[in-house]
Amino acid sequence: MAVKGKWQGTGIGFVFAMLAVGVLLLSLLMPQENEAVKTIPYSAFQALLKQGQVNDLTVSDDEITGTLKTAAGQPARFATNRVDPALARDLAKAKVTFSGTPPPGMLSGLLGWLLPLLLLAGFWYLLLGGRMGGVGGGVLAAGKAKARVYAESSVPVRFKDVAGVEEAKAELKEVVDFLKDPAAYGRLGAHIPKGVLLVGPPGTGKTLLARAVAGEAGVAFFSISGSEFVEMFVGVGAARVRDLFEQARAQAPAIIFIDELDALGRARNAALPGGANDEKEQTLNQLLAEMDGFDPSVGVVLLAATNRPEILDPALLRAGRFDRQVLVDRPDRAGREQILALHMHKVKLAPEVTAEEIAMLTPGFTGADLANLVNEAALLATRRNAQAVMLEDFSNAVERIIAGLEKHNRLLAPKEREVVAHHEMGHAITAMALPGADKVQKISIIPHGIAALGYTIQRPSQDRFIMTRGELLANMTVLLGGRAAESLVFPDISTGAADDLVRATDLARAMVVRYGMDAKLGQVTYEPEGSQFLGSRPEWRPRQYSEQTAAAIDAAIRGLVDEAFMRARAVLQANMAVLREGAAELLREETLAGQRLAALEAKVRAGGAAV
């Protein structure tokens, strides 16, 4: 449970307290009368005045007060509101009882101008309090850090709850040991790193690891996102950084965790005029100063997470700030088994379902993907009123995550279905015939997602970290197998291969400009690598090679793509009978998997058509 301030509504309470004090002061300042004052009509006052029964008059612009003679001889206090003299004479002649309008009292007058001010102050608080405040809100709390603070016993996550990242856990256990016993850990003069940066793709468990460190160490945990430091007012971000470190020092030993550090620590661009006064740069400068100024021996450790380390400012990553970078990468097969085991025990499984088999279906999945997979499989089983989640539910969930939701209501014309069937069968037969290509798991011509009219799913036999030139060419050939099948069967090609062409061209370009796999261009890298975590293309940079080299690169890319396309045509020409048979079966069944795919693959292997 998050530790909150003593009173979240301090600003509103202050406004109401001031209002109460104002009303009390007004009541004290109001004149206290010892005697009752009787208000009489002005016409009655004129009559009494003519009769000589009025004494001790006090006349103001709006009111007349005085005393009346009574039969008992005791004077009686009275008050009346003045009326215009000319109008009073006319009303007296008409023998009409009349009186004036009483003037507003002191309390009413003060409230008349005080209440709008209070309303304005309340509106100002509501406008700015929620957006700028830390604990207590309001303008005065703009510099308060908005970190979520967790007490020692309120972080339930432990290292046993984090699977698939054993190397990262081993690195972070040192931080836990230091926080538990700083004196014993530093007996040889060593000190814990000031900052630990968790780097990895989205969904791999960086935030979960940070919470596990706090849970294992049993210390206060300050969690905040990098984007929460920056506000519309200049200087607020820097003030929040100072306040965050002050709070952590006060509760040491403690852990500060900054998620999405790239929102705060993006590299400063000195080439931009006026950039030195940018609010984000001031916030970053303050963070750098705080990291230089705090002593790790006091028991404060700074953790941060990012999936874009390449854009961080170099000053953040130097020794003495974020001393240690811990890679939290996508899990391998063994790691996926451990993660699946954590999530699968929460659902009711059929006896034949094992984490090992599901891990084989999910290469490249992150921890978040695997958690979503288990949930999707359970939902699919629930939807068909099953008693347990079966292996088929997991296979369908993988397809749903990769290819998207099935679109049974998207009806294709017979000619389009025929083209899609031959296209997908071209991918499958090419993959079956080529050595080194991943095994085909399923073929479908049921539309999925936004634009996919069919798909062919391949399952790698093992996790791969490097690939040879031959394997990359085989992947390109499989990608172009659909277009090759269309060109062999139909008189004209279609737009169905658009995505395949993009992927094949990107692969060929990487082979030429990044991997140095063209004999004429040599072992040279011509373009930088994109973000290894986000899969984005590299940012634009001025070209570092000549026009002749650019022409040679274009020719090499074209040559690789043409080579793969002609190879795919050769494979399919040698297996035309299998291509037509498989397409016809796919048109009837819409989906092929298991034994049917095995029978087709046996026919391809028997033809010995690998080229």
C-alpha positions as CSV (number, residue, x, y, z in Angstrom):
1,M,0.0,0.0,0.0
2,A,1.3,3.4,-0.9
3,V,2.3,5.7,2.0
4,K,0.3,8.9,1.6
5,G,0.6,12.4,3.1
6,K,-1.0,13.3,6.4
7,W,-3.8,15.1,4.7
8,Q,-4.3,15.1,0.9
9,G,-6.7,18.0,1.1
10,T,-4.5,20.5,2.8
11,G,-5.1,23.2,0.2
12,I,-8.9,23.0,0.4
13,G,-8.8,22.7,4.2
14,F,-6.7,25.9,4.3
15,V,-9.3,27.8,2.2
16,F,-12.1,26.7,4.5
17,A,-10.1,27.5,7.6
18,M,-9.5,31.0,6.5
19,L,-13.1,31.4,5.7
20,A,-14.1,30.3,9.2
21,V,-11.6,32.7,10.8
22,G,-12.9,35.6,8.6
23,V,-16.5,34.9,9.7
24,L,-15.4,34.7,13.4
25,L,-13.5,38.1,13.1
26,L,-16.5,39.7,11.5
27,S,-18.8,38.5,14.2
28,L,-16.4,39.9,16.8
29,L,-16.1,43.2,15.0
30,M,-19.9,43.7,14.8
31,P,-21.2,46.1,17.4
32,Q,-22.9,44.3,20.3
33,E,-26.0,46.2,21.4
34,N,-27.0,46.0,25.0
35,E,-30.6,46.9,24.3
36,A,-33.1,45.7,21.8
37,V,-33.7,48.1,18.9
38,K,-37.1,48.3,17.4
39,T,-37.4,49.1,13.7
40,I,-40.4,51.4,12.9
41,P,-41.7,52.7,9.6
42,Y,-40.5,56.1,8.5
43,S,-44.1,57.4,8.4
44,A,-44.5,56.4,12.1
45,F,-41.3,58.1,12.9
46,Q,-42.6,61.4,11.3
47,A,-45.8,61.1,13.3
48,L,-43.9,60.5,16.6
49,L,-41.6,63.4,15.7
50,K,-44.6,65.8,15.4
51,Q,-45.9,64.6,18.7
52,G,-42.6,65.3,20.5
53,Q,-41.9,61.7,21.5
54,V,-38.5,61.4,19.9
55,N,-35.2,62.1,21.7
56,D,-31.4,61.6,21.1
57,L,-31.5,61.2,17.3
58,T,-28.5,59.9,15.3
59,V,-28.8,60.6,11.6
60,S,-26.9,58.9,8.8
61,D,-27.4,58.9,5.1
62,D,-29.6,55.8,5.2
63,E,-30.7,55.4,8.8
64,I,-32.0,57.3,11.8
65,T,-31.7,55.9,15.3
66,G,-32.8,57.4,18.6
67,T,-35.0,56.9,21.7
68,L,-38.8,57.2,22.2
69,K,-40.6,58.5,25.3
70,T,-42.8,55.8,26.8
71,A,-45.6,56.0,29.4
72,A,-43.4,54.1,31.9
73,G,-40.8,56.8,31.6
74,Q,-38.2,54.4,30.3
75,P,-36.7,55.4,26.9
76,A,-37.0,52.8,24.1
77,R,-34.5,52.5,21.4
78,F,-35.7,52.7,17.8
79,A,-34.4,52.7,14.2
80,T,-35.9,53.7,10.9
81,N,-34.7,53.7,7.3
82,R,-34.8,57.2,5.7
83,V,-36.9,58.0,2.7
84,D,-36.5,60.8,0.2
85,P,-38.0,64.0,1.9
86,A,-40.1,65.0,-1.1
87,L,-41.5,61.5,-1.5
88,A,-42.1,61.3,2.3
89,R,-44.2,64.5,2.2
90,D,-46.3,63.2,-0.7
91,L,-46.8,59.9,1.1
92,A,-47.7,61.6,4.4
93,K,-50.4,63.7,2.6
94,A,-51.8,60.5,1.2
95,K,-51.9,59.0,4.7
96,V,-49.9,55.9,3.6
97,T,-47.7,53.9,5.9
98,F,-44.2,53.8,4.3
99,S,-40.7,52.8,5.2
100,G,-37.2,52.7,3.5
101,T,-35.1,49.8,2.5
102,P,-32.5,48.9,5.2
103,P,-28.9,49.2,4.1
104,P,-26.7,46.1,4.0
105,G,-25.0,45.1,7.2
106,M,-21.3,45.0,7.7
107,L,-21.2,41.2,7.5
108,S,-23.2,41.2,4.3
109,G,-21.0,43.9,2.8
110,L,-17.8,42.1,3.6
111,L,-19.1,38.8,2.4
112,G,-20.2,40.5,-0.8
113,W,-16.5,41.2,-1.8
114,L,-14.9,38.3,0.2
115,L,-17.0,35.5,-1.2
116,P,-15.9,36.1,-4.9
117,L,-12.3,36.1,-3.8
118,L,-12.7,32.8,-2.0
119,L,-14.5,31.3,-5.0
120,L,-11.6,32.5,-7.2
121,A,-9.0,31.0,-4.9
122,G,-10.9,27.7,-4.8
123,F,-11.1,27.6,-8.6
124,W,-7.4,28.3,-8.8
125,Y,-6.6,25.5,-6.4
126,L,-8.8,23.0,-8.4
127,L,-7.2,24.1,-11.6
128,L,-3.6,23.7,-10.5
129,G,-3.7,21.6,-7.4
130,G,-4.3,18.2,-9.1
131,R,-1.8,18.9,-11.9
132,M,1.1,20.3,-10.0
133,G,0.9,19.2,-6.5
134,G,2.9,16.5,-4.8
135,V,1.6,15.7,-1.3
136,G,-0.9,18.4,-0.6
137,G,-1.2,19.8,-4.2
138,G,-1.4,23.4,-5.2
139,V,1.2,25.9,-6.4
140,L,3.3,25.7,-3.2
141,A,3.7,21.9,-3.8
142,A,4.7,22.2,-7.4
143,G,8.2,21.2,-6.6
144,K,7.2,18.1,-4.6
145,A,8.2,14.8,-6.2
146,K,5.2,12.7,-7.3
147,A,6.8,9.4,-6.5
148,R,4.7,6.6,-5.3
149,V,6.3,5.6,-1.9
150,Y,5.9,2.0,-0.7
151,A,6.7,1.0,2.9
152,E,9.0,-1.8,3.8
153,S,6.3,-4.4,4.0
154,S,4.1,-3.2,1.1
155,V,6.1,-4.6,-1.8
156,P,5.0,-8.3,-2.2
157,V,7.2,-9.1,-5.2
158,R,10.2,-11.4,-4.6
159,F,12.9,-12.8,-6.8
160,K,11.0,-16.1,-6.9
161,D,8.2,-14.2,-8.7
162,V,10.5,-13.2,-11.5
163,A,11.5,-15.9,-14.0
164,G,13.5,-16.1,-17.2
165,V,16.1,-13.5,-16.3
166,E,18.5,-15.4,-14.0
167,E,21.6,-13.4,-15.0
168,A,19.9,-10.1,-14.2
169,K,18.7,-11.4,-10.9
170,A,22.2,-12.5,-10.0
171,E,23.5,-9.0,-10.7
172,L,20.8,-7.4,-8.6
173,K,21.2,-9.7,-5.6
174,E,24.4,-7.7,-4.8
175,V,22.2,-4.6,-4.4
176,V,20.0,-6.5,-2.0
177,D,22.9,-7.8,0.1
178,F,24.3,-4.2,0.4
179,L,21.0,-2.8,1.5
180,K,20.5,-5.5,4.1
181,D,24.0,-5.2,5.5
182,P,26.1,-2.2,4.2
183,A,28.9,-2.6,6.7
184,A,29.5,-6.3,6.0
185,Y,29.4,-5.7,2.3
186,G,32.0,-3.0,2.4
187,R,34.5,-4.7,4.7
188,L,37.1,-4.9,1.9
189,G,36.6,-1.3,0.8
190,A,34.2,-2.0,-2.0
191,H,31.1,0.1,-2.4
192,I,27.8,-0.6,-4.2
193,P,27.3,1.1,-7.6
194,K,25.5,4.4,-7.4
195,G,23.1,3.6,-10.1
196,V,21.9,0.4,-11.9
197,L,20.3,0.8,-15.3
198,L,18.0,-2.0,-16.5
199,V,18.1,-2.2,-20.3
200,G,15.9,-4.3,-22.5
201,P,12.9,-4.6,-24.8
202,P,9.4,-3.6,-23.5
203,G,7.7,-6.3,-21.5
204,T,10.7,-8.2,-20.3
205,G,10.2,-7.5,-16.6
206,K,12.4,-4.5,-15.8
207,T,9.9,-2.9,-13.5
208,L,9.1,-6.2,-11.9
209,L,12.8,-6.8,-11.2
210,A,13.1,-3.4,-9.5
211,R,10.1,-4.1,-7.3
212,A,11.6,-7.5,-6.5
213,V,14.8,-5.8,-5.3
214,A,12.8,-3.6,-3.0
215,G,10.7,-6.6,-1.7
216,E,13.8,-8.7,-1.0
217,A,15.7,-5.9,0.7
218,G,12.7,-4.8,2.8
219,V,13.4,-1.1,2.4
220,A,11.3,2.0,1.3
221,F,10.7,2.0,-2.4
222,F,10.3,5.3,-4.4
223,S,8.8,4.6,-7.8
224,I,8.3,7.4,-10.4
225,S,8.2,7.7,-14.2
226,G,10.6,9.9,-16.0
227,S,7.8,11.9,-17.6
228,E,6.5,12.9,-14.2
229,F,9.4,15.2,-13.6
230,V,8.6,17.6,-16.4
231,E,5.7,20.1,-16.1
232,M,4.6,23.3,-17.8
233,F,6.4,25.6,-15.3
234,V,10.2,26.1,-15.7
235,G,12.2,24.7,-12.8
236,V,9.5,22.3,-11.5
237,G,11.4,19.2,-12.8
238,A,14.6,20.2,-11.1
239,A,12.8,20.9,-7.8
240,R,11.2,17.5,-8.0
241,V,14.5,15.8,-8.5
242,R,15.9,17.5,-5.4
243,D,12.8,16.7,-3.4
244,L,12.9,13.0,-4.4
245,F,16.5,12.5,-3.3
246,E,15.8,14.4,-0.1
247,Q,12.9,12.1,0.7
248,A,15.0,9.0,0.0
249,R,17.9,10.2,2.2
250,A,15.4,10.8,5.0
251,Q,14.1,7.2,4.8
252,A,17.4,5.5,4.0
253,P,18.1,2.7,3.3
254,A,15.8,3.1,0.3
255,I,15.5,2.5,-3.4
256,I,14.7,5.1,-6.0
257,F,13.3,3.6,-9.2
258,I,12.9,5.8,-12.3
259,D,10.9,4.1,-15.0
260,E,11.2,5.2,-18.6
261,L,14.4,7.0,-18.0
262,D,14.6,8.0,-21.7
263,A,11.8,10.5,-21.1
264,L,14.1,12.4,-18.7
265,G,17.6,11.5,-19.8
266,R,17.5,12.1,-23.6
267,A,20.8,13.3,-24.9
268,R,21.2,17.0,-24.9
269,N,21.7,18.7,-28.3
270,A,24.1,21.5,-28.0
271,A,23.7,22.4,-31.6
272,L,20.2,23.7,-31.1
273,P,20.2,27.4,-30.2
274,G,18.7,28.2,-26.8
275,G,18.7,24.5,-25.9
276,A,20.6,25.1,-22.7
277,N,17.5,26.7,-21.1
278,D,15.2,23.9,-22.0
279,E,13.2,22.6,-19.0
280,K,14.1,19.0,-19.7
281,E,17.8,19.8,-19.8
282,Q,17.5,21.6,-16.4
283,T,15.9,18.5,-15.0
284,L,18.6,16.3,-16.4
285,N,21.3,18.5,-15.1
286,Q,19.8,18.4,-11.6
287,L,19.6,14.6,-11.8
288,L,23.3,14.5,-12.8
289,A,24.2,16.8,-9.9
290,E,22.2,14.7,-7.4
291,M,23.9,11.5,-8.6
292,D,27.3,13.1,-8.1
293,G,26.4,14.4,-4.7
294,F,24.9,11.5,-2.9
295,D,27.0,8.9,-1.0
296,P,25.9,5.3,-1.7
297,S,27.2,4.3,1.8
298,V,24.1,6.0,3.3
299,G,22.0,3.2,1.8
300,V,20.3,4.9,-1.2
301,V,20.4,3.0,-4.4
302,L,19.2,4.4,-7.7
303,L,17.5,2.0,-10.2
304,A,16.3,3.0,-13.6
305,A,14.8,1.3,-16.6
306,T,14.7,2.1,-20.3
307,N,14.2,0.3,-23.6
308,R,16.0,3.1,-25.6
309,P,19.5,3.2,-24.2
310,E,20.9,4.6,-27.4
311,I,19.3,8.0,-26.9
312,L,20.4,8.5,-23.3
313,D,22.8,11.3,-22.6
314,P,26.4,10.0,-22.3
315,A,26.8,11.9,-19.0
316,L,24.3,9.6,-17.4
317,L,26.1,6.4,-18.4
318,R,29.6,7.4,-17.3
319,A,31.3,5.7,-14.3
320,G,30.1,7.2,-11.0
321,R,26.5,7.6,-12.1
322,F,24.9,4.6,-13.7
323,D,27.9,2.4,-13.0
324,R,26.2,-0.9,-14.0
325,Q,24.0,-1.7,-16.9
326,V,22.0,-4.9,-16.6
327,L,20.5,-6.4,-19.8
328,V,17.0,-7.8,-19.3
329,D,16.5,-9.4,-22.7
330,R,13.8,-11.6,-24.3
331,P,14.0,-15.0,-22.5
332,D,15.4,-18.1,-24.3
333,R,13.6,-21.4,-24.4
334,A,14.5,-22.4,-20.8
335,G,13.5,-18.9,-19.6
336,R,10.1,-19.1,-21.4
337,E,9.5,-22.4,-19.7
338,Q,10.1,-20.9,-16.3
339,I,7.9,-17.9,-17.0
340,L,5.1,-20.1,-18.4
341,A,5.3,-22.3,-15.3
342,L,4.7,-19.2,-13.1
343,H,1.5,-18.2,-15.1
344,M,0.1,-21.6,-16.0
345,H,-0.4,-22.8,-12.4
346,K,-3.1,-20.1,-12.2
347,V,-5.3,-21.8,-14.8
348,K,-6.8,-25.2,-15.0
349,L,-4.8,-27.2,-17.6
350,A,-5.4,-30.4,-19.5
351,P,-2.9,-33.2,-18.5
352,E,-1.1,-33.2,-21.9
353,V,-0.3,-29.4,-21.7
354,T,3.3,-28.7,-20.6
355,A,5.3,-25.5,-20.3
356,E,8.1,-27.1,-22.5
357,E,5.8,-27.6,-25.4
358,I,4.3,-24.1,-25.2
359,A,7.8,-22.6,-25.0
360,M,8.6,-24.3,-28.3
361,L,5.7,-22.4,-29.9
362,T,6.7,-19.0,-28.6
363,P,10.2,-17.9,-29.8
364,G,10.8,-14.2,-29.3
365,F,8.0,-13.8,-26.8
366,T,8.7,-11.6,-23.8
367,G,7.4,-12.2,-20.3
368,A,4.4,-9.9,-20.9
369,D,3.6,-11.7,-24.1
370,L,3.7,-15.1,-22.3
371,A,1.4,-13.8,-19.6
372,N,-1.0,-12.5,-22.2
373,L,-0.8,-15.9,-24.1
374,V,-1.8,-17.9,-21.0
375,N,-4.7,-15.5,-20.4
376,E,-5.8,-15.7,-24.0
377,A,-5.7,-19.5,-24.0
378,A,-7.9,-19.6,-20.9
379,L,-10.4,-17.2,-22.4
380,L,-10.6,-19.3,-25.6
381,A,-11.2,-22.4,-23.5
382,T,-13.8,-20.6,-21.4
383,R,-15.6,-19.4,-24.6
384,R,-16.0,-23.0,-25.8
385,N,-17.2,-24.2,-22.4
386,A,-14.3,-26.5,-21.9
387,Q,-13.4,-28.1,-18.6
388,A,-9.7,-27.4,-19.0
389,V,-7.3,-25.4,-21.2
390,M,-5.9,-27.6,-23.9
391,L,-2.9,-27.4,-26.2
392,E,-5.1,-26.4,-29.1
393,D,-6.2,-23.3,-27.1
394,F,-2.6,-22.3,-26.7
395,S,-1.9,-22.8,-30.4
396,N,-5.0,-20.7,-31.3
397,A,-3.9,-18.0,-28.8
398,V,-0.4,-17.9,-30.4
399,E,-2.1,-17.4,-33.8
400,R,-4.3,-14.7,-32.5
401,I,-1.4,-12.8,-31.0
402,I,0.8,-13.1,-34.1
403,A,-1.8,-12.8,-36.9
404,G,-4.7,-11.1,-35.2
405,L,-8.4,-12.0,-34.8
406,E,-10.0,-14.2,-37.3
407,K,-12.4,-12.4,-39.7
408,H,-14.9,-15.0,-40.7
409,N,-17.3,-12.3,-42.0
410,R,-14.7,-11.0,-44.5
411,L,-15.8,-12.9,-47.5
412,L,-13.4,-13.2,-50.4
413,A,-14.4,-13.8,-54.0
414,P,-13.7,-17.3,-55.3
415,K,-10.8,-16.0,-57.5
416,E,-9.2,-14.2,-54.6
417,R,-9.4,-17.3,-52.4
418,E,-7.7,-19.3,-55.1
419,V,-4.9,-16.7,-55.4
420,V,-4.5,-16.6,-51.5
421,A,-4.4,-20.4,-51.4
422,H,-1.6,-20.8,-54.0
423,H,0.3,-17.9,-52.4
424,E,0.3,-19.4,-48.9
425,M,1.1,-22.9,-50.3
426,G,4.0,-21.3,-52.2
427,H,5.5,-20.1,-48.8
428,A,4.9,-23.5,-47.3
429,I,6.4,-25.7,-50.0
430,T,9.5,-23.4,-50.3
431,A,10.1,-23.7,-46.6
432,M,9.6,-27.5,-46.7
433,A,12.1,-27.9,-49.6
434,L,14.9,-25.7,-48.4
435,P,17.4,-26.9,-45.8
436,G,17.8,-24.5,-42.8
437,A,14.3,-23.1,-43.2
438,D,12.0,-23.2,-40.1
439,K,9.4,-26.0,-39.9
440,V,5.9,-25.1,-41.2
441,Q,3.4,-25.4,-38.3
442,K,0.1,-24.2,-39.9
443,I,-1.3,-22.7,-43.1
444,S,-4.6,-20.8,-43.2
445,I,-6.6,-18.8,-45.7
446,I,-9.0,-17.4,-43.1
447,P,-8.5,-13.6,-43.0
448,H,-6.9,-12.3,-39.8
449,G,-6.3,-8.9,-38.3
450,I,-6.5,-5.8,-40.4
451,A,-5.1,-6.8,-43.7
452,A,-3.9,-10.4,-43.6
453,L,-5.9,-12.6,-46.0
454,G,-4.0,-15.7,-45.0
455,Y,-0.8,-16.8,-43.2
456,T,1.8,-19.5,-42.9
457,I,3.3,-20.0,-39.5
458,Q,6.7,-21.5,-39.1
459,R,8.2,-22.8,-35.9
460,P,11.9,-22.6,-35.3
461,S,13.5,-25.8,-34.0
462,Q,15.7,-23.8,-31.5
463,D,16.5,-20.2,-30.5
464,R,18.9,-18.6,-32.9
465,F,21.3,-15.8,-32.1
466,I,23.4,-15.7,-35.3
467,M,22.5,-16.7,-38.9
468,T,24.6,-17.6,-41.9
469,R,24.4,-16.1,-45.3
470,G,22.8,-19.3,-46.6
471,E,20.1,-19.2,-43.9
472,L,19.3,-15.6,-44.6
473,L,19.0,-16.4,-48.3
474,A,16.7,-19.3,-47.4
475,N,14.5,-16.9,-45.4
476,M,14.3,-14.5,-48.3
477,T,13.4,-17.4,-50.7
478,V,10.5,-18.5,-48.4
479,L,9.3,-14.9,-48.2
480,L,9.2,-14.7,-52.0
481,G,7.6,-18.1,-52.4
482,G,4.1,-16.7,-52.4
483,R,4.9,-14.2,-55.3
484,A,6.7,-17.0,-57.2
485,A,3.7,-19.3,-56.9
486,E,1.4,-16.6,-58.2
487,S,3.7,-16.0,-61.2
488,L,3.7,-19.7,-62.1
489,V,0.0,-20.4,-61.7
490,F,-1.8,-17.2,-62.8
491,P,-1.3,-15.0,-65.8
492,D,-0.9,-11.9,-63.7
493,I,0.5,-11.3,-60.2
494,S,-1.4,-9.6,-57.3
495,T,-0.8,-7.1,-54.5
496,G,-0.8,-9.9,-51.9
497,A,3.0,-10.1,-51.7
498,A,3.4,-6.4,-50.6
499,D,4.5,-7.2,-47.1
500,D,6.7,-10.1,-48.2
501,L,8.5,-7.8,-50.6
502,V,9.1,-5.2,-47.8
503,R,10.6,-7.8,-45.5
504,A,12.7,-9.5,-48.2
505,T,14.1,-6.1,-49.3
506,D,14.9,-5.1,-45.7
507,L,16.7,-8.4,-45.2
508,A,18.7,-8.0,-48.4
509,R,19.6,-4.5,-47.5
510,A,20.8,-5.6,-44.1
511,M,23.0,-8.3,-45.7
512,V,24.6,-5.7,-47.9
513,V,25.0,-2.6,-45.8
514,R,25.3,-4.0,-42.3
515,Y,26.5,-7.6,-42.5
516,G,29.1,-7.2,-45.3
517,M,27.8,-10.2,-47.2
518,D,28.4,-8.9,-50.7
519,A,31.7,-9.9,-52.3
520,K,32.0,-6.7,-54.5
521,L,31.3,-4.2,-51.7
522,G,33.5,-6.0,-49.2
523,Q,33.5,-6.3,-45.4
524,V,32.3,-2.8,-44.8
525,T,29.3,-1.4,-42.9
526,Y,27.6,1.4,-44.8
527,E,24.6,2.2,-42.6
528,P,24.2,2.1,-38.7
529,E,22.1,-0.5,-37.0
530,G,18.7,0.5,-35.7
531,S,17.5,0.1,-32.1
532,Q,18.1,-3.5,-31.1
533,F,15.2,-3.3,-28.7
534,L,12.5,-1.5,-30.5
535,G,13.2,-2.9,-34.0
536,S,13.1,0.6,-35.4
537,R,15.0,1.7,-38.5
538,P,18.1,3.9,-37.8
539,E,17.7,7.6,-37.7
540,W,18.6,9.5,-40.8
541,R,22.3,10.4,-41.1
542,P,24.3,12.0,-43.9
543,R,25.4,9.4,-46.4
544,Q,29.0,8.5,-45.9
545,Y,29.6,6.9,-49.3
546,S,29.7,8.0,-52.9
547,E,27.1,7.8,-55.7
548,Q,29.0,4.9,-57.2
549,T,28.9,3.0,-54.0
550,A,25.2,3.8,-53.6
551,A,24.5,2.4,-57.1
552,A,26.6,-0.7,-56.2
553,I,24.5,-1.1,-53.0
554,D,21.2,-0.9,-55.0
555,A,22.5,-3.4,-57.5
556,A,23.6,-5.8,-54.8
557,I,20.2,-5.6,-53.1
558,R,18.4,-6.2,-56.4
559,G,20.7,-9.1,-57.1
560,L,20.0,-10.9,-53.8
561,V,16.2,-10.4,-54.2
562,D,16.3,-11.7,-57.8
563,E,18.4,-14.7,-56.7
564,A,15.9,-15.6,-54.0
565,F,13.0,-15.2,-56.3
566,M,14.4,-17.4,-59.0
567,R,15.3,-20.0,-56.5
568,A,11.7,-20.0,-55.2
569,R,10.4,-20.4,-58.7
570,A,12.8,-23.4,-59.3
571,V,11.6,-25.1,-56.1
572,L,7.9,-24.6,-57.0
573,Q,8.3,-25.7,-60.6
574,A,9.8,-28.9,-59.4
575,N,6.8,-29.4,-57.0
576,M,3.9,-28.1,-59.2
577,A,1.8,-31.2,-58.5
578,V,2.2,-30.8,-54.8
579,L,1.5,-27.0,-55.1
580,R,-1.8,-27.6,-57.0
581,E,-2.9,-30.5,-54.7
582,G,-2.1,-28.5,-51.5
583,A,-3.9,-25.4,-52.8
584,A,-7.0,-27.4,-53.6
585,E,-7.0,-29.0,-50.2
586,L,-6.5,-25.6,-48.6
587,L,-9.5,-24.2,-50.4
588,R,-11.6,-27.1,-49.1
589,E,-10.4,-27.1,-45.5
590,E,-9.2,-23.4,-45.1
591,T,-6.6,-24.6,-42.5
592,L,-3.9,-27.2,-42.7
593,A,-1.9,-28.5,-39.8
594,G,-0.5,-31.6,-38.2
595,Q,-0.7,-34.8,-40.2
596,R,-2.0,-33.1,-43.4
597,L,1.1,-30.8,-43.5
598,A,3.3,-33.8,-42.7
599,A,1.9,-35.7,-45.7
600,L,2.6,-32.7,-48.0
601,E,6.1,-32.3,-46.6
602,A,6.8,-36.0,-47.3
603,K,5.8,-35.6,-50.9
604,V,8.1,-32.5,-51.2
605,R,11.0,-34.4,-49.6
606,A,10.4,-37.4,-51.8
607,G,10.7,-35.1,-54.9
608,G,14.2,-34.1,-53.8
609,A,13.7,-30.6,-55.2
610,A,15.9,-28.6,-52.8
611,V,18.1,-26.2,-54.8
